[in-house]
Amino acid sequence: MDIFLYVFAALFSVINPLGTVPVFVGLTSDENPEERNKTSLLTTVNVAVILIISFFAGTYLLDFFGISLNALRIAGGMIIVTSGFALLTGTFSKHKGMKNKRVRKDLDKREKFSLTPLAIPMLAGPGSISLLITFNQKYQATNEIVFVILAVLAVGLATFLILRSSHYISKFLGASGINAISRIVGFIVIAIGIEYISAAVISILKTIHI
């Protein structure tokens, strides 16, 4: 159960579905409630599938490219830390590439955006994917894998509920409320990233010492 809670908290913080609320509201402003619910569901399914594939296939990618776990932890930790700083400074959308003019133009023409940009890169970005690959290396027992998958599904459910209620959340909290929550989550995300980097550095130093 501890694994479930840890994976859920870490993954939810990195994905930060609350930070996606303003983007989701803007992209679905012309849709009726039924269409918004469908978009929320499709986005959540895409995110869950991407994360589960990353968890199971990530190890093979590491072996194929000859990347060590410590290198992945440091790289992933750096990505997570920069995401956290983006949340703290209010530049999360820019960090995810949403300020790019070509991307914005593409969004205006795109009828369905449950896969991009909502699932990728807004929710299932490099930080969450590298986090799942790290979890695959850390949790390899059958019961541990089950807890990780359950945590991913739980994060997906929470994401679906948040996206489905995004228009109500936006009205209730307002831009300042969402911004305040994003900054708090950003601090947690930075701490998670630093933890991964420090763990990798300590592991490398122990190897050198031996």
N, C-alpha and C positions, 0 to 999 in steps of 0.2 A: 504493500500500500504506500510505503514511503517513496518507492520508485515512481508510482503513478502520480503522486502529489508533486514530486520534484520535476518530473518531465512536463507535467501539465503547466506548472508555474513558469518554468523556464521557457517553454515553447509559446505559451500565451503572451508572455512579456515581449518576446522577440517579434512575434507576428503582430501584436498590438492591433487587434481589430477595431478598437475604439478610434485609433488614429486614421483608419480608413473611412470612418463614418462621413466626414465632410465630402470626400471624393465620391463615395457611393451615392450620397444625396444629390450631388451635382450631376452625376452621370445618369441617374434614374429619375430626374425631375420631370421628364416628359412621359414617364410610364405610369400606368394605373397600378393600384395596389396588387392586383393579381400578377402583373408582369414583374413588379419589384420582388414579390415573393419567389417567383420562378428564378429570377436573376440571383437572388440570395442563395437559393438551393443549389443552383448550378455552380456558383462560385465556391460554395462550401465543398461540394463534391470534388471539384477540380483541385482545391487546396489539399483535401484529405488524400486523394490519389497521388498527388505530387510528393507529399511528405512521406507516405508509406513506401512509394517506389524509391525515394531517396534513402530511406532507412535500410531497405533490403539490398538495393543495388549499389549503394555508396561504397561498400567495401571492395567490390570488384573494380570500380572506377579507380579507387586508390591503388590497388595492385597493378592495374593496367598502366597507370601513369607513374608508378613507383613513388607515390607520395606517402610519407610516414604519418602516423597518427598525431605526433607532436607538431609536425608542420601544419597539418590540417587544423589542429587546435589553435595554433598561433594565428593562422590566416583567418579562420572563422571567428576567433576572438576579436581580431582587428575590425572585421566587418560588423560584428555585433556592437562593438564600442562606438564605431562611427555612426551606426544607426541610432544608438542611444544619444549621442551628441546631437544628431539631427532632430531627435524628438525634443531635447532640452532647448534647443535654439529655435525651434519652430520651423525648421527647413526640411521636415520629413518628406513632403511631396517632392521637393527639388532633389533630395537624396535618392528617391525612388525613380527619378527620371521623369516626373510628371510636369516639369516646367519646360521640357524640351519642346520647341515649337512644332517640330515634325510629329512628335508624339501627340501633342494636343490636337493638331490638325487631323491625325489619324483617328483620334477618339471621336471627333465631331462627325466623322463619316461612318464610324463603326456602329452597326446595329446591335450586335451582341458583344459584350465586353466582360462576360463572366470569367473567361480564361485570361485574357489580357485586356486591361492592365490590372484587374482586380486580384485574380489568383496569382498571376505573375506580372510584375514583381512586387505588387503592393503587400500581399500577404505571404505567399510562399517565396520569399526572396533568398538570396545567398546565405544570409544569417541563419534562417530556420533550416535550410537544407544542410548546411555544414553542421548544425547542431544535431540533426537526425543522424548524420553519418558518424558523428562522434558517439552518440548513444548506441549505435550499432556495434561499435568497437568495445564499448563499456559494458553493455548488457547483452550477454549471449546465451544465458540459460533460458529454457523454454518459458518458465513462469515470468521471467524478467521481460522477455520479448512481448508476452501477452499484455503485461502492464503498460509497456511503452505504446503498443498499438491502441489500447484502451484510452490512454492519455491523449493520443493524437486524435482519436474519434471524439473524445470529450472536448478538446479544443475546437474541433470542427463544429460540434453542436453549439458551443458557446459563440463561435464566430457567426453561425447561421442566425442565432437568436438576436445577436447584436445588429447584424446587417438587416434582418427583417424589421427590426425596431428602429433602424437608423433615423428615419424621418421624425419619429417621436423623440428619440434621444437628442437629435439636433435641436428640436424646438425646446425641449426641457432644459438641457444644459447650456445651449447657446455656444457660440464660438469660444468664449472665454472659458467655459466649463470644460469643454473637450480639450482645449489647449492645456489647462491646468492638469487634467488627468494624464495627458500625453507626456507632460514634463515629469510627473511622478514615475510613470512607467519607464521613461527614458533613463532616469537614475538607476532603476533596477536593471535595465538592459545593460548599462555601462558596467555595473558590478558583475553581471554574468560574464560579459566579455573579458574583463580583467581576470576573473577567476580561471577562465579557460587558458588565457595566456600564461598566467603565473604557474598553473599546474604543468603546462608543457615545458616551461623554462626549468622548473624544479626537476622534472623528469630527465631532461637533457643534462643538467648539471650532475645528477646522481650517476648517470651513465659515464660521464667524463671522469668523475671521481673514482669510479671503479676501475 
